[in-house]
């Protein structure tokens, strides 16, 4: 079984992947599998552009977890989407030293549920779990993930409505 852990940058994918490894789960980092599909660097957006279609077509499924902000596009058996309230996400990305334009792009993507919507276009609804990492600890999030992959808790998503963060402040 291949389990995808996806989410906007800053939602906790790497930290959760580290805890999964600590608990004995195999984890592959998507950026290790996508390097050869890099088309160009986009210095203005401080991003790397990859040929997603070619990456997905050539991807060999793994037994265990794969984490990265595009893995919800892969043919995973189950997908976990990590979420974070946009104001907290903004703070996390600023601490990482992201440029303001990149911060804003990611905050807007989070407020619009972009990754969740993309995941729902690829995967059956019963195979997606959304976890809000805004204030949840890493061990609690990993416990939820472990319960989900054992089918002990049902699929759940769509509880976060952060569209307020898209409205201009008055």
C-alpha positions in Angstrom: 0.0 0.0 0.0 1.2 3.5 -0.8 0.1 6.3 1.4 0.5 9.9 0.3 1.1 12.8 2.7 0.5 16.1 1.0 -0.2 19.7 1.9 0.8 23.3 1.3 4.5 24.0 2.3 4.6 24.7 6.0 1.8 22.4 7.0 4.1 19.8 8.7 4.8 17.2 6.0 8.5 16.8 6.9 8.0 16.8 10.6 5.3 14.2 10.4 7.4 12.1 7.9 10.2 12.2 10.5 7.9 10.9 13.2 6.7 8.2 10.9 10.3 7.1 10.3 11.0 7.2 14.0 8.0 4.8 14.5 9.4 2.4 11.9 7.4 3.3 8.8 9.2 3.6 5.4 9.0 7.1 4.0 10.1 8.4 0.6 10.4 12.1 0.0 8.8 13.1 -3.3 11.5 15.7 -4.1 14.0 12.7 -4.4 11.8 11.2 -7.1 11.1 14.3 -9.1 14.6 15.8 -9.6 14.9 14.4 -13.2 11.6 16.0 -14.1 12.7 19.5 -13.3 11.9 21.8 -16.2 13.1 25.1 -14.9 13.7 27.2 -11.8 11.4 30.1 -11.3 13.5 32.6 -9.2 10.7 35.1 -9.1 8.4 32.6 -7.3 11.4 31.0 -5.6 10.2 27.6 -6.9 11.2 24.7 -9.1 8.9 23.8 -12.0 8.6 20.0 -12.8 6.9 18.2 -15.6 4.1 16.8 -13.3 2.6 14.6 -16.1 5.9 12.9 -16.9 6.7 12.5 -13.2 3.3 10.9 -12.5 3.5 8.6 -15.6 7.0 7.3 -14.6 6.4 7.0 -10.9 6.9 3.6 -9.4 4.7 3.0 -6.4 6.4 2.6 -3.0 5.3 0.4 -0.2 4.8 2.8 2.7 4.6 6.6 2.8 5.5 9.2 0.2 5.5 12.8 1.3 5.6 16.1 -0.7 3.3 18.9 -1.8 2.4 17.1 -5.1 2.0 13.5 -4.0 -1.8 13.9 -3.9 -1.5 13.7 -7.7 0.1 10.2 -7.5 -1.9 6.9 -7.5 -1.8 6.5 -3.8 -4.1 4.0 -2.0 -4.8 6.5 0.8 -4.0 10.2 0.9 -3.5 12.4 4.0 -3.8 16.2 3.4 -2.2 18.3 6.1 -3.8 21.7 6.6 -2.9 24.8 8.6 -4.8 28.0 9.4 -3.5 30.6 6.9 -2.3 33.2 9.6 -0.3 30.5 11.3 1.0 29.2 8.0 2.1 32.7 7.1 4.2 32.8 10.3 5.7 29.4 9.7 6.8 30.3 6.2 8.2 33.7 7.3 10.4 31.9 9.9 11.7 29.7 7.0 12.7 32.9 5.2 10.2 32.6 2.3 9.8 35.7 0.2 6.6 37.6 0.7 5.2 36.7 -2.8 5.8 33.0 -2.1 4.2 33.3 1.4 1.1 35.0 -0.1 0.8 32.4 -2.9 0.9 29.5 -0.4 -1.4 31.2 2.1 -4.0 31.8 -0.7 -3.7 28.2 -1.8 -4.3 27.0 1.7 -7.3 29.4 2.1 -8.8 28.1 -1.2 -8.4 24.4 -0.2 -6.3 24.0 -3.4 -4.5 20.7 -2.5 -7.7 19.1 -1.1 -9.6 20.0 -4.2 -6.9 18.5 -6.4 -6.8 15.4 -4.3 -10.6 15.0 -4.7 -10.2 15.1 -8.5 -7.8 12.2 -8.4 -8.8 10.0 -5.4 -12.1 8.5 -4.2 -13.5 10.6 -1.3 -13.4 7.6 1.1 -9.6 7.5 0.7 -8.7 11.0 1.9 -8.1 12.2 5.4 -7.6 15.9 6.2 -5.7 16.8 9.3 -5.5 20.3 10.7 -1.9 20.8 12.1 -2.5 24.3 13.2 -2.2 23.5 16.9 -2.1 19.7 16.9 1.1 18.1 18.0 3.1 15.9 15.6 2.6 12.7 17.7 -1.2 13.2 17.7 -1.3 13.8 13.9 0.8 10.6 13.4 -1.5 8.6 15.6 -4.5 9.8 13.4 -2.6 8.8 10.3 -1.8 5.3 11.7 -5.4 4.8 12.6 -6.5 5.9 9.1 -4.1 3.5 7.3 -5.4 0.6 9.6 -9.0 1.7 8.6 -9.8 2.4 12.2 -11.1 5.9 11.5 -13.1 7.0 8.5 -12.1 9.4 5.8 -12.8 13.0 6.8 -12.3 16.3 5.0 -13.9 19.6 4.3 -14.2 20.8 7.9 -11.8 23.8 7.4 -13.2 26.9 6.0 -10.5 29.5 5.8 -12.0 31.6 3.1 -12.2 34.6 5.5 -8.4 34.9 5.0 -9.0 35.9 1.4 -11.1 38.9 2.2 -9.3 42.2 2.5 -8.9 43.6 6.1 -11.1 46.6 6.8 
